[in-house]
Amino acid sequence: MSEATPAVPVDRLGRVHLIGVGGAGVSVVARLLAARGVEVQGSDAADGPALAALRDDGIRVWVGHDAAHVVTPDGGPLVDTVVVSSAVRETNPELAAARAAGIRVLHRSQALASLMLGQRAVAVAGAHGKTTTSAMIATVLRAAGVDASFAIGGTVRLRAADGTTTAVPGGHRGTSDVLVAEADESDGSFLNYAPTIAVVTNVEPDHLDHYGTREAFDAAFVAFAGRLRRAADGSVGILVACADDDGAATLAAAHRAHGGTAVTYGTSPGADVVVSDLHSGADGASATVAGGPLGDRPLPLRLAVTGVHNLLNATAAVVTAALLGTPPADAVAGAAAFVGTGRRFEPRGEAGGVRVVDDYAHHPTEIEALLRAARPVAGTGRVLVLFQPHLYSRTRIFADRFAAALALADEVVVTGVYRAREDVDPAVGARTITDLLPTTASGGGVHAVEDRQEAARRIAELARPGDLVLTVGAGDVTELAPEILEHLAHRTV
C-alpha cells in the first residue's frame, strides 16, 4: 500500500464487519467506531481476551471466519463495509465473499483515517517508540484536562492522584476534538493519514520485506510528512521529529526545505527543544527540557518509567501537547502520570525471588534500549532474556544486530521465530542469532531452544533469586510469562 485514498466519513460507513477483530490495531478501530454510533461486528480465528473485552463493550464477535458473516446464502451483502489488516489474505472466506458481493473493503488504516476526519489528529510514526509515545501524548493531555480519543496498540496504564494504577483500553473515545493514533509504517498504510501533527520518533530501517531498500523506506516517511494538513483553526500542520536520530533529523530538514514546519527535540545542541541532564534509575527517569514551544525557561521532566529512550519519547509528548495548546509547565507535569502500556516493560509477577517483566521489543535498537533500562532495575541481580524473533525476514536481515543487542544481557535464550504474516523459512531460526553470539558480554550462556515451552523451562532453570527475567518479542512469547512463574514457584533451588 503506497498511495493515499480519500477517507470515507464515519456516517457513510454503514454496518461494519472487521476481519481479525482481535488484533491490537483492528480491535481499537472497532471500539472507536462503535463509540461513534456505528453498527460494528467482527470475527477472528481464535478466542482470547481481546474478543472478551469487545463482547463486554457490546460488540458482536465470532470465533472463526465464515462468509455467512458478511453475505446471505445467495451472495447478497449483509454489511456495508468490511475492514481488514495487512495480515488478512485474499483467500480469507469473508474477504473473498465481500469482494464478490461488491462490498466496500477498507484497510484498517483507512477506517482509522475516517475517524480522524474533523479531528485534530496526531499520528505517531517510527520504527520503534510509537505505542509508548502515543500513550504518553494521551496521558499528558488527559492530565492537563484534555480528554483525547486515542487508537493505540496496547492498554495504557495511568496513575491516579491517590497513587493507584488503572488500565485504559487502547481504543478510547474522548470528549475533545483531539485524536492520537499510532501510524504503522510496516506496510506503507500510514500514508492514508492526513494528521495535523505528525510525530516521528525515528526513521531507522525496518520492514525491508515490504520496502525492499532503505531509500524506499526513507521516501515513505517523506511522503508521510507531506500528508500533514491544516487544523480547523487554520494553523499549519507540524512535524515533530527526534533530532538524535539521523533519519528523523534528515526528514525534518527536508520537510523544512520544502516549506514545511517542523519542531525537533533531543540532546543534540541544534534541536529546537533541548533535552539535558538525563538520568535513569530503578525508580524512574528525569531530565530538563527547554526551547521551541516549551519556552526558554528550563522545565524539569520526571517520569515514573525508566530508560533514557523514554525521556525522549516523553519530550515528544510534551512538545505535542504544547503545540495543541497545553501550557508547557502543565504538559511537563502531566508526563509523571504515565506508568506504561501493555507489553512495554510490563511487570508480570514474581516467584522464587525472581521478577518477570514482559516487553514488545522486536527490533535490535529496541532491545538495546530495553536492556540498558533493565540494568538499574535489576540492581545487584542479573538480567536474563527469553527472546522470540518476529518475522523470518527481520531475523535474517538483522541477525548480527540482534546478537549485539542481546549480548547486553547476562543469560539469553532464543526461541523459534514467530512467523506472523510470512511463510515458514526453514533456513532461519533461533540459531541464526545464537550462532553469532556464543556468550554474552558478561560471559553468560546463550541458548537456542526452538520449542517455546521448553524455552520457558530453560530460562526459569537459569534464573537465581534476585534476577530479572524478560520475555521479549512481538509474537506470542508474552504467553510464556505465567509458565515461567509457575516453573519458578515450584522448582527446587
Residue pairs with C-beta under 8 A, 6 or more apart in sequence:
1 86
1 107
1 109
1 187
1 188
1 189
1 191
1 192
2 188
2 191
2 220
3 191
4 191
4 192
4 194
4 227
5 110
5 192
7 110
7 113
7 114
7 116
7 117
7 192
7 194
8 81
8 104
8 106
8 110
8 114
9 114
9 117
10 33
10 36
10 38
10 114
10 115
10 117
13 33
13 38
13 80
13 81
13 111
13 114
14 38
14 39
14 79
14 80
14 81
15 38
15 39
15 40
15 41
15 78
15 79
15 80
15 81
16 30
16 33
16 38
16 39
16 40
16 41
16 79
16 80
16 81
16 82
16 83
16 111
17 41
17 42
17 43
17 69
17 70
17 78
17 79
17 81
17 82
17 83
17 94
17 98
18 26
18 29
18 30
18 40
18 41
18 42
18 43
18 82
18 83
18 84
18 108
18 111
19 26
19 42
19 43
19 65
19 82
19 83
19 84
19 85
19 88
19 92
19 94
19 95
20 26
20 42
20 43
20 44
20 45
20 84
20 85
20 87
20 88
21 27
21 30
21 42
21 43
21 44
21 50
21 51
21 54
21 59
21 61
22 42
22 44
22 46
22 47
22 48
22 50
22 51
22 54
22 61
23 44
23 50
23 85
23 87
24 50
24 153
24 154
24 170
25 85
25 108
25 151
25 153
25 182
25 184
26 42
26 83
26 85
26 108
27 50
27 53
27 54
27 170
27 171
28 151
28 152
28 153
28 169
28 170
28 171
29 83
29 108
29 111
29 112
29 115
29 151
29 171
30 40
30 42
30 54
30 59
30 83
30 171
31 54
31 57
31 59
31 169
31 171
31 172
31 173
32 112
32 115
32 149
32 151
32 171
32 172
32 173
33 40
33 111
33 115
34 40
34 57
34 58
34 59
35 171
35 173
36 115
36 173
40 59
40 60
41 59
41 60
41 61
41 62
41 69
41 79
42 54
42 59
42 60
42 61
42 62
43 61
43 62
43 63
43 64
43 65
43 66
43 69
43 94
44 50
44 51
44 61
44 62
44 63
45 63
45 64
45 65
46 63
47 63
51 61
51 63
53 169
54 61
55 61
62 69
65 92
65 93
65 94
66 93
66 94
67 93
67 94
67 96
67 97
69 78
69 94
70 77
70 78
70 79
70 82
70 94
70 97
70 98
70 101
70 103
71 77
71 78
71 97
71 98
71 100
71 101
71 103
72 78
75 97
75 100
75 101
76 101
77 98
77 101
77 102
77 103
79 98
79 103
80 103
80 104
81 103
81 104
81 105
81 106
81 111
82 94
82 95
82 98
82 103
82 104
82 105
82 106
83 105
83 106
83 107
83 108
83 110
83 111
84 92
84 95
84 105
84 106
84 107
84 108
85 107
85 108
86 107
86 108
86 186
86 187
86 189
86 421
87 420
87 421
88 95
89 95
90 96
90 99
95 105
98 105
99 105
106 114
107 189
107 192
108 189
109 184
109 189
109 190
109 192
109 193
110 189
110 192
112 151
112 181
112 192
112 193
113 192
113 193
113 194
115 149
115 151
115 179
116 179
116 181
116 193
116 194
116 195
118 177
118 232
119 149
119 177
119 178
119 179
120 177
120 178
120 179
120 196
120 197
120 231
120 232
120 324
121 178
121 179
121 181
121 193
121 194
121 195
121 196
121 197
122 134
122 137
122 178
122 179
122 180
122 181
122 195
122 196
122 197
122 198
122 199
122 320
122 324
123 181
123 182
123 183
123 190
123 193
123 195
123 197
123 198
123 199
123 224
124 130
124 133
124 134
124 137
124 180
124 181
124 182
124 183
124 198
124 199
124 201
124 316
125 182
125 183
125 184
125 185
125 190
125 198
125 199
125 200
125 201
125 221
125 224
126 133
126 185
126 199
126 200
126 201
126 202
126 203
126 204
126 242
126 248
127 185
127 201
127 202
127 203
127 204
127 205
127 206
127 207
127 363
127 365
128 201
128 202
128 204
128 206
128 361
128 363
128 365
128 366
128 369
129 201
129 202
129 309
129 312
129 313
130 153
130 182
130 183
130 184
130 201
131 152
131 153
131 154
131 182
131 341
131 344
131 360
132 310
132 313
132 340
132 341
132 344
133 199
133 201
133 313
133 316
133 317
134 150
134 152
134 180
134 181
134 182
135 150
135 152
135 154
135 156
135 338
135 340
135 341
136 313
136 314
136 316
136 317
136 335
136 338
137 148
137 150
137 180
137 199
137 316
137 317
137 320
137 321
138 148
138 150
138 152
138 156
138 172
138 180
139 156
139 158
139 317
139 334
139 335
139 337
139 338
140 317
140 318
140 320
140 321
140 326
140 331
140 334
140 335
140 337
140 338
141 147
141 148
141 176
141 178
141 180
141 321
141 324
141 326
141 334
142 148
142 158
142 334
142 337
143 330
143 333
143 334
143 335
143 337
144 321
144 326
144 327
144 330
144 331
144 334
146 174
146 176
146 178
146 321
146 324
146 326
147 174
147 175
147 176
148 174
148 176
148 178
148 179
148 180
149 172
149 173
149 174
149 176
149 178
149 179
149 180
150 156
150 170
150 171
150 172
150 174
150 179
150 180
150 181
151 170
151 171
151 179
151 180
151 181
151 182
152 170
152 171
152 180
152 181
152 182
152 341
153 170
153 182
154 170
154 341
154 342
154 343
154 344
154 360
155 167
155 168
155 169
155 170
155 341
155 342
156 167
156 168
156 169
156 170
156 172
156 341
156 342
157 165
157 166
157 167
157 168
157 338
157 339
157 340
157 341
157 342
158 165
158 166
158 167
158 168
158 337
158 338
158 339
159 165
159 304
159 336
159 337
159 338
159 339
160 166
165 339
167 342
170 341
170 342
177 232
178 324
181 193
181 195
183 190
183 193
183 195
183 198
183 224
184 190
185 206
185 207
185 217
185 220
185 221
185 224
186 206
186 207
186 210
187 207
187 210
188 210
188 211
188 220
190 220
190 224
191 220
191 223
191 224
191 227
193 224
193 227
194 227
194 228
194 229
195 227
195 228
195 229
195 237
196 228
196 229
196 230
196 231
196 235
196 237
196 238
197 228
197 237
197 238
197 239
197 240
197 320
197 323
197 324
198 224
198 225
198 227
198 228
198 237
198 238
198 239
198 240
199 240
199 241
199 316
199 320
200 221
200 224
200 225
200 239
200 240
200 241
200 242
200 248
200 251
200 252
201 242
201 245
201 248
201 312
201 313
201 316
202 242
202 245
202 247
202 248
202 365
203 217
203 218
203 221
203 245
203 247
203 248
203 250
203 251
204 245
204 247
204 363
204 365
205 214
205 217
206 217
206 363
206 394
207 217
207 394
208 214
208 217
208 393
208 397
209 391
209 393
209 394
209 422
211 217
211 220
218 247
218 250
218 251
221 247
221 251
222 251
222 254
222 255
225 239
225 251
225 254
225 255
225 260
226 255
226 258
226 260
228 236
228 237
228 238
228 239
228 260
229 237
230 236
230 237
231 237
236 261
237 260
237 261
238 261
238 262
238 263
238 323
239 251
239 252
239 255
239 260
239 261
239 262
239 263
240 262
240 263
240 264
240 265
240 316
240 319
240 320
240 323
241 248
241 249
241 251
241 252
241 255
241 262
241 263
241 264
241 265
242 248
242 249
242 264
242 265
242 266
242 312
242 316
243 249
243 252
243 264
243 265
243 266
243 267
243 268
243 270
243 271
243 272
244 266
244 267
244 268
244 271
244 312
245 266
248 264
249 264
249 268
252 262
252 264
255 261
255 262
256 262
263 272
263 273
263 292
263 293
263 319
263 323
264 270
264 271
264 272
264 273
264 292
265 271
265 272
265 273
265 274
265 275
265 289
265 292
265 312
265 315
265 316
265 319
266 273
266 274
266 275
266 312
266 315
267 274
267 275
267 276
267 278
268 274
271 291
272 291
272 292
273 289
273 290
273 291
273 292
273 293
273 294
273 315
273 319
274 289
274 290
274 291
275 287
275 288
275 289
275 301
275 311
275 312
275 315
276 287
276 288
276 289
276 290
276 298
277 286
277 287
277 288
278 285
278 286
278 287
278 308
278 311
279 285
279 286
279 287
280 306
280 307
280 308
280 310
280 311
280 373
280 376
281 306
281 376
282 306
282 376
282 377
282 379
283 306
284 302
284 303
284 304
284 305
284 306
285 302
285 303
285 305
285 306
285 307
285 308
285 310
285 311
286 300
286 301
286 302
286 303
286 311
287 300
287 301
287 311
287 315
288 298
288 299
288 300
288 301
289 298
289 299
289 301
289 315
289 318
289 332
290 296
290 297
290 298
290 299
292 319
293 319
293 322
293 323
293 328
294 318
294 319
294 322
294 328
294 331
294 332
295 328
299 328
299 329
299 332
300 332
301 311
301 314
301 315
301 318
301 332
301 335
302 335
302 336
303 310
303 311
303 314
303 335
303 336
303 338
304 336
304 337
304 338
304 339
305 338
305 339
305 340
305 345
306 345
306 373
306 376
306 377
307 345
307 369
307 370
307 372
307 373
308 369
308 372
308 373
309 369
309 373
310 373
314 335
314 338
317 331
317 335
317 338
318 328
318 331
318 332
318 334
318 335
321 331
321 334
322 328
322 331
326 334
340 346
343 358
343 359
343 360
343 478
344 359
344 360
345 357
345 359
345 370
345 373
345 374
346 357
346 358
346 359
347 355
347 356
347 357
348 356
348 357
348 358
348 471
348 481
348 482
348 485
349 355
349 356
349 481
349 482
349 485
350 356
350 485
351 485
351 486
351 488
351 489
352 463
352 465
352 488
352 489
352 491
352 493
353 464
353 465
353 466
353 467
354 460
354 463
354 464
354 465
354 466
354 467
354 468
354 469
354 488
355 467
355 468
355 469
356 469
356 470
356 471
356 481
356 484
356 485
356 488
357 374
357 377
357 468
357 469
357 470
357 471
358 470
358 471
358 472
358 477
358 478
358 481
359 370
359 470
359 471
359 472
360 366
360 472
360 473
360 474
361 367
361 369
361 370
361 472
361 473
362 389
362 390
362 394
362 472
362 473
362 474
362 475
363 394
363 398
364 398
364 401
364 402
364 404
364 405
365 405
367 387
367 402
367 405
367 406
367 472
368 404
368 405
368 408
370 470
370 472
371 383
371 385
371 405
371 406
371 408
371 409
371 470
372 408
374 383
374 468
374 470
375 383
375 408
377 468
378 467
378 468
379 466
380 466
381 464
381 465
381 466
381 467
381 468
382 410
382 411
382 442
382 444
382 464
382 466
382 467
382 468
383 408
383 409
383 410
383 467
383 468
383 470
384 409
384 410
384 411
384 412
384 413
384 459
384 462
384 463
384 467
384 468
384 469
384 470
385 406
385 409
385 411
385 412
385 413
385 469
385 470
385 472
386 413
386 415
386 455
386 456
386 459
386 469
386 470
386 471
386 472
386 477
386 480
386 484
387 402
387 406
387 412
387 413
387 414
387 415
387 433
387 472
387 473
387 477
388 414
388 415
388 416
388 417
388 418
388 452
388 471
388 472
388 473
388 475
388 476
388 477
389 395
389 402
389 414
389 417
389 418
389 430
389 432
389 433
389 473
390 417
390 418
390 420
390 473
390 474
390 475
391 417
391 418
391 419
391 420
391 421
391 422
392 417
392 419
392 422
392 424
392 425
392 428
393 422
393 425
395 402
395 417
395 428
395 432
395 433
396 425
396 427
396 428
396 432
399 432
399 433
399 436
400 436
402 433
403 433
403 434
403 436
403 437
404 437
406 412
406 414
406 433
406 437
406 440
406 446
407 437
407 440
407 441
408 440
408 441
409 440
409 444
409 470
410 440
410 442
410 444
410 467
411 440
411 444
411 445
411 446
411 447
411 459
411 462
412 434
412 437
412 440
412 444
412 445
412 446
412 447
413 447
413 449
413 455
413 458
413 459
413 462
414 430
414 433
414 434
414 446
414 447
414 448
414 449
414 455
415 430
415 449
415 450
415 451
415 452
415 455
415 477
416 429
416 430
416 450
416 451
416 452
417 425
417 428
417 429
417 430
418 473
418 474
418 475
418 476
418 477
420 474
420 475
429 448
429 450
430 448
430 449
430 450
431 448
433 448
434 446
434 447
434 448
435 448
437 446
438 446
439 445
439 446
440 446
445 462
447 458
449 455
449 458
452 476
452 477
452 480
453 480
453 483
455 480
456 480
456 483
456 484
456 487
457 483
457 487
459 469
459 484
460 469
460 484
460 487
460 488
460 491
461 487
461 491
463 469
463 488
464 493
465 493
469 484
471 477
471 478
471 480
471 481
471 484
